[in-house]
Amino acid sequence: MNAIQWRKSSYSNPNGNCVELGLDWRKSSYSNPNGECVELAAAGLVRDSKNTGGPVLRVDLPALVAAVKVGRLDR
């Protein structure tokens, strides 16, 4: 089980009055052993598993799942 990582908005005010978003990152069970894969959070975010502190992409999860199911993302 992956640990939940908490993210605070960059718009949070200095006195600490803000909310944090809990992200439960998941890596596919089909990921290859050398770690070349992406991780997905239920919030619709995708990141490179080798660079977890790097950029994060926001995706439309239902559209992504639909594209995968019909093979639109196959190589």
MODELLER restraints for C-alpha pairs under 7 A, 6 or more apart:
rsr = mdl.restraints
at = mdl.atoms
rsr.add(forms.Gaussian(group=physical.xy_distance, feature=features.Distance(at['CA:2:A'], at['CA:24:A']), mean=6.60, stdev=0.5))
rsr.add(forms.Gaussian(group=physical.xy_distance, feature=features.Distance(at['CA:2:A'], at['CA:25:A']), mean=6.59, stdev=0.5))
rsr.add(forms.Gaussian(group=physical.xy_distance, feature=features.Distance(at['CA:2:A'], at['CA:26:A']), mean=6.89, stdev=0.5))
rsr.add(forms.Gaussian(group=physical.xy_distance, feature=features.Distance(at['CA:3:A'], at['CA:24:A']), mean=6.61, stdev=0.5))
rsr.add(forms.Gaussian(group=physical.xy_distance, feature=features.Distance(at['CA:4:A'], at['CA:22:A']), mean=6.00, stdev=0.5))
rsr.add(forms.Gaussian(group=physical.xy_distance, feature=features.Distance(at['CA:4:A'], at['CA:23:A']), mean=5.45, stdev=0.5))
rsr.add(forms.Gaussian(group=physical.xy_distance, feature=features.Distance(at['CA:4:A'], at['CA:24:A']), mean=4.63, stdev=0.5))
rsr.add(forms.Gaussian(group=physical.xy_distance, feature=features.Distance(at['CA:5:A'], at['CA:22:A']), mean=5.66, stdev=0.5))
rsr.add(forms.Gaussian(group=physical.xy_distance, feature=features.Distance(at['CA:5:A'], at['CA:23:A']), mean=5.20, stdev=0.5))
rsr.add(forms.Gaussian(group=physical.xy_distance, feature=features.Distance(at['CA:5:A'], at['CA:24:A']), mean=6.49, stdev=0.5))
rsr.add(forms.Gaussian(group=physical.xy_distance, feature=features.Distance(at['CA:6:A'], at['CA:20:A']), mean=5.97, stdev=0.5))
rsr.add(forms.Gaussian(group=physical.xy_distance, feature=features.Distance(at['CA:6:A'], at['CA:21:A']), mean=5.52, stdev=0.5))
rsr.add(forms.Gaussian(group=physical.xy_distance, feature=features.Distance(at['CA:6:A'], at['CA:22:A']), mean=4.50, stdev=0.5))
rsr.add(forms.Gaussian(group=physical.xy_distance, feature=features.Distance(at['CA:6:A'], at['CA:23:A']), mean=6.12, stdev=0.5))
rsr.add(forms.Gaussian(group=physical.xy_distance, feature=features.Distance(at['CA:7:A'], at['CA:20:A']), mean=5.24, stdev=0.5))
rsr.add(forms.Gaussian(group=physical.xy_distance, feature=features.Distance(at['CA:7:A'], at['CA:21:A']), mean=5.15, stdev=0.5))
rsr.add(forms.Gaussian(group=physical.xy_distance, feature=features.Distance(at['CA:7:A'], at['CA:22:A']), mean=6.43, stdev=0.5))
rsr.add(forms.Gaussian(group=physical.xy_distance, feature=features.Distance(at['CA:8:A'], at['CA:19:A']), mean=6.52, stdev=0.5))
rsr.add(forms.Gaussian(group=physical.xy_distance, feature=features.Distance(at['CA:8:A'], at['CA:20:A']), mean=4.55, stdev=0.5))
rsr.add(forms.Gaussian(group=physical.xy_distance, feature=features.Distance(at['CA:8:A'], at['CA:21:A']), mean=6.55, stdev=0.5))
rsr.add(forms.Gaussian(group=physical.xy_distance, feature=features.Distance(at['CA:9:A'], at['CA:20:A']), mean=6.88, stdev=0.5))
rsr.add(forms.Gaussian(group=physical.xy_distance, feature=features.Distance(at['CA:12:A'], at['CA:18:A']), mean=5.46, stdev=0.5))
rsr.add(forms.Gaussian(group=physical.xy_distance, feature=features.Distance(at['CA:23:A'], at['CA:41:A']), mean=5.98, stdev=0.5))
rsr.add(forms.Gaussian(group=physical.xy_distance, feature=features.Distance(at['CA:24:A'], at['CA:41:A']), mean=5.57, stdev=0.5))
rsr.add(forms.Gaussian(group=physical.xy_distance, feature=features.Distance(at['CA:24:A'], at['CA:42:A']), mean=6.97, stdev=0.5))
rsr.add(forms.Gaussian(group=physical.xy_distance, feature=features.Distance(at['CA:25:A'], at['CA:39:A']), mean=5.97, stdev=0.5))
rsr.add(forms.Gaussian(group=physical.xy_distance, feature=features.Distance(at['CA:25:A'], at['CA:40:A']), mean=5.50, stdev=0.5))
rsr.add(forms.Gaussian(group=physical.xy_distance, feature=features.Distance(at['CA:25:A'], at['CA:41:A']), mean=4.58, stdev=0.5))
rsr.add(forms.Gaussian(group=physical.xy_distance, feature=features.Distance(at['CA:26:A'], at['CA:39:A']), mean=5.27, stdev=0.5))
rsr.add(forms.Gaussian(group=physical.xy_distance, feature=features.Distance(at['CA:26:A'], at['CA:40:A']), mean=5.27, stdev=0.5))
rsr.add(forms.Gaussian(group=physical.xy_distance, feature=features.Distance(at['CA:26:A'], at['CA:41:A']), mean=6.21, stdev=0.5))
rsr.add(forms.Gaussian(group=physical.xy_distance, feature=features.Distance(at['CA:27:A'], at['CA:38:A']), mean=6.55, stdev=0.5))
rsr.add(forms.Gaussian(group=physical.xy_distance, feature=features.Distance(at['CA:27:A'], at['CA:39:A']), mean=4.58, stdev=0.5))
rsr.add(forms.Gaussian(group=physical.xy_distance, feature=features.Distance(at['CA:27:A'], at['CA:40:A']), mean=6.58, stdev=0.5))
rsr.add(forms.Gaussian(group=physical.xy_distance, feature=features.Distance(at['CA:31:A'], at['CA:37:A']), mean=5.79, stdev=0.5))
rsr.add(forms.Gaussian(group=physical.xy_distance, feature=features.Distance(at['CA:35:A'], at['CA:50:A']), mean=6.76, stdev=0.5))
rsr.add(forms.Gaussian(group=physical.xy_distance, feature=features.Distance(at['CA:37:A'], at['CA:48:A']), mean=6.45, stdev=0.5))
rsr.add(forms.Gaussian(group=physical.xy_distance, feature=features.Distance(at['CA:37:A'], at['CA:49:A']), mean=5.98, stdev=0.5))
rsr.add(forms.Gaussian(group=physical.xy_distance, feature=features.Distance(at['CA:38:A'], at['CA:46:A']), mean=6.63, stdev=0.5))
rsr.add(forms.Gaussian(group=physical.xy_distance, feature=features.Distance(at['CA:38:A'], at['CA:47:A']), mean=5.56, stdev=0.5))
rsr.add(forms.Gaussian(group=physical.xy_distance, feature=features.Distance(at['CA:38:A'], at['CA:48:A']), mean=4.60, stdev=0.5))
rsr.add(forms.Gaussian(group=physical.xy_distance, feature=features.Distance(at['CA:38:A'], at['CA:49:A']), mean=5.16, stdev=0.5))
rsr.add(forms.Gaussian(group=physical.xy_distance, feature=features.Distance(at['CA:39:A'], at['CA:46:A']), mean=5.65, stdev=0.5))
rsr.add(forms.Gaussian(group=physical.xy_distance, feature=features.Distance(at['CA:39:A'], at['CA:47:A']), mean=5.44, stdev=0.5))
rsr.add(forms.Gaussian(group=physical.xy_distance, feature=features.Distance(at['CA:39:A'], at['CA:48:A']), mean=6.32, stdev=0.5))
rsr.add(forms.Gaussian(group=physical.xy_distance, feature=features.Distance(at['CA:39:A'], at['CA:49:A']), mean=5.74, stdev=0.5))
rsr.add(forms.Gaussian(group=physical.xy_distance, feature=features.Distance(at['CA:40:A'], at['CA:46:A']), mean=4.66, stdev=0.5))
rsr.add(forms.Gaussian(group=physical.xy_distance, feature=features.Distance(at['CA:40:A'], at['CA:47:A']), mean=6.76, stdev=0.5))
rsr.add(forms.Gaussian(group=physical.xy_distance, feature=features.Distance(at['CA:44:A'], at['CA:58:A']), mean=5.59, stdev=0.5))
rsr.add(forms.Gaussian(group=physical.xy_distance, feature=features.Distance(at['CA:44:A'], at['CA:59:A']), mean=5.21, stdev=0.5))
rsr.add(forms.Gaussian(group=physical.xy_distance, feature=features.Distance(at['CA:44:A'], at['CA:60:A']), mean=6.21, stdev=0.5))
rsr.add(forms.Gaussian(group=physical.xy_distance, feature=features.Distance(at['CA:44:A'], at['CA:61:A']), mean=5.52, stdev=0.5))
rsr.add(forms.Gaussian(group=physical.xy_distance, feature=features.Distance(at['CA:45:A'], at['CA:56:A']), mean=6.33, stdev=0.5))
rsr.add(forms.Gaussian(group=physical.xy_distance, feature=features.Distance(at['CA:45:A'], at['CA:57:A']), mean=5.48, stdev=0.5))
rsr.add(forms.Gaussian(group=physical.xy_distance, feature=features.Distance(at['CA:45:A'], at['CA:58:A']), mean=4.55, stdev=0.5))
rsr.add(forms.Gaussian(group=physical.xy_distance, feature=features.Distance(at['CA:45:A'], at['CA:59:A']), mean=6.01, stdev=0.5))
rsr.add(forms.Gaussian(group=physical.xy_distance, feature=features.Distance(at['CA:46:A'], at['CA:56:A']), mean=5.66, stdev=0.5))
rsr.add(forms.Gaussian(group=physical.xy_distance, feature=features.Distance(at['CA:46:A'], at['CA:57:A']), mean=5.11, stdev=0.5))
rsr.add(forms.Gaussian(group=physical.xy_distance, feature=features.Distance(at['CA:46:A'], at['CA:58:A']), mean=6.43, stdev=0.5))
rsr.add(forms.Gaussian(group=physical.xy_distance, feature=features.Distance(at['CA:47:A'], at['CA:55:A']), mean=6.63, stdev=0.5))
rsr.add(forms.Gaussian(group=physical.xy_distance, feature=features.Distance(at['CA:47:A'], at['CA:56:A']), mean=4.89, stdev=0.5))
rsr.add(forms.Gaussian(group=physical.xy_distance, feature=features.Distance(at['CA:47:A'], at['CA:57:A']), mean=6.44, stdev=0.5))
rsr.add(forms.Gaussian(group=physical.xy_distance, feature=features.Distance(at['CA:67:A'], at['CA:73:A']), mean=6.45, stdev=0.5))
